[in-house]
Amino acid sequence: MKKVRRKEGTSSKSNGGEFSTEQIQEIALGLERSGQRFLWVVRNPSEIDDNSLPSSDSIDFDIEALMWEGYRGLVVKSWAPQVEVHINKVLLVEEMKLATPMEMAEEEGFVGAGEVEKRIKALMDLEEGREIREKCWEMRKKALVAWAEGGSSWTALSNLANSWTT
């Protein structure tokens, strides 16, 4: 994996839901070490000013430069609104127990490659991960039933559409 230098004056902090260049590098390294296939939606890091608020200027950052030869995944340069990510963490990890949390290393201030690797391997290879995968499969089956004709979601959407036309 190639090391990408960050632009002069950028911070290693993550703020406003954005990852620093260093955090993105750690995630890429953890993905590489896990040996698993992946889908990674990542947003370019932004400059962070002296007030620790992200600016609108993106760092000149090539995510492909972080990827190793023969990587087994798909990198999408986009992003999910971070409010949704926080809600998803609370809902998926804490409430539904359909995901595993990442622990931030206090000394670095972000999630390290070792943690990413450990969590991916646990999710894909260990008993803890098998239980989460089984719960996810059950939720998938329930969602398919809800969206099938006559299911609760299908019916609710049909009723909404009908209310617009009448």
N, C-alpha and C positions, 0 to 999 in steps of 0.2 A: 504494500500500500504506500502511496506517495504521501508525503507530508506537505500540506499547503500552508504557505505563510499568510498570515493575515495582514491586511493593509495597515500601515502605520497609523497609530492613534485609535485603533479599535479596542474595545473592551472584551474581556473574557466572560463577562456577566451575561446571563440571559435575562431579558426584561421585556415586559409587554408580550409575553408568549413567544418570543423569538429565541432561537438557539444561537449561541456564539459559534464562531468558526471552530474553536477548540471542542465544543460539545458535539458539533456535527462530525468532527474527526473521530471522536471517541465512539459515537454511535456506529460509524462506518467500520471502525476496527472491531467493535463487538459483533457486528453482523458478520464480518469476515471470519472471525475466530469461531463463531457458532457453527459454521458449515451448513447452515440451513438456507433454503430458498426464502425469498422475502419480497414484500411490496413495501417500499419506503416512500412516503410522501413528505417532502422536505422543502422548506422555504429558504431562500438565500438569506444569510444573516445581514443585518443592517448595521450601519455605523451607530455607535452609542456615544452621546455627547456627555459633557461634564455633569449634567444633571441626572444622569443614568436613565434618560428617556430615549427610546429608539428614535432615530431620525428616519426620514423617508428615503435616504440614500442607501441603496444596497451596496454591499461590498462586492468588488469584482471577484467573484467566487465561482469556480468551475467544479461542481459536485462530481462530475465524471472523473476529474483528476484524483479524487479520493478512492475511486473504485479500483479494485484489484483485477488482475487478469483472470478471466473465467468466473467472475462473480455470478451467483445464481439468483438473481433477483431483478426487480424492476424498480427503477428510481423515477419518481414523478416530481418534477420541480413545480410545486404548487404548495398550498397549505390549507389546513383546516382551521376555521376560526377558533382561537384559543379558549374562548369561553366554553365552546362545545367540548373541547378536549378536557377541560377541568371537570365539567359536568359528567362526561363519559368516564373519567377516572373514578369519580365518586360513585356513579351508578354501576359501572362494570366491575370495578375492583371491590369496592366496599359493600355495596348492596346486593348485587346479583352474583358476585363471586365468579365472574366469567373472564377475568383477566388477572394478571399478576402485577403488583406494584414494582416500580424501579426505585431503588434507594440512592439518594444523592450522597456523594462523598463530600463531607463537610470541608475538607482541606482544599478541594478543587472548586467547590461550589456548583458542580454539575455531576451528572451520571457518567461514570467512567466506563471504558470499554469492557473491563472485567465484569461489571455488573450487567451490562447489556448481554454479553456472552452467556453469563450464568443464568439469567432469566430466560433467554431464548432456549438454551439447552434444557432447563427445567420444564419449560412449557412443551417442548417437543419430545423429550426423552424420558422424563421421570413420572412417577405416579401422580404427583401434584398436577402436572400438565395433562395427564390422561383424564383426570377428573374434570378439569376445565374444558378440555376438548369434548368430552361426553356431554357436559352441560350445554356447550355451544351447539352441538348437534341436535340436542333436544329442543333448544330455542329455535333453531332453524326449521325443524319440523313443525313447530307450533306457528311460526310465521307463515310458512307455506299454507297451512290450513286456514289461517286468518285471511290471507290474500286470495285464496281460491274462491271461485264463484260460490256465493252463499255464505262465505266466511264473514267474521265480524268486521274486518277491515274493508273487505270488498263491499259489504252492505253499507257501512258508514260512508264510504266514498260515493257509492251509487246514490244514497240518500242526499248527500251534499250536492252532487251534480244535478239531481232531479229538482232540488229546491231552487237552483239557479235558473232552470228552464220553465218553471211554473209560476 
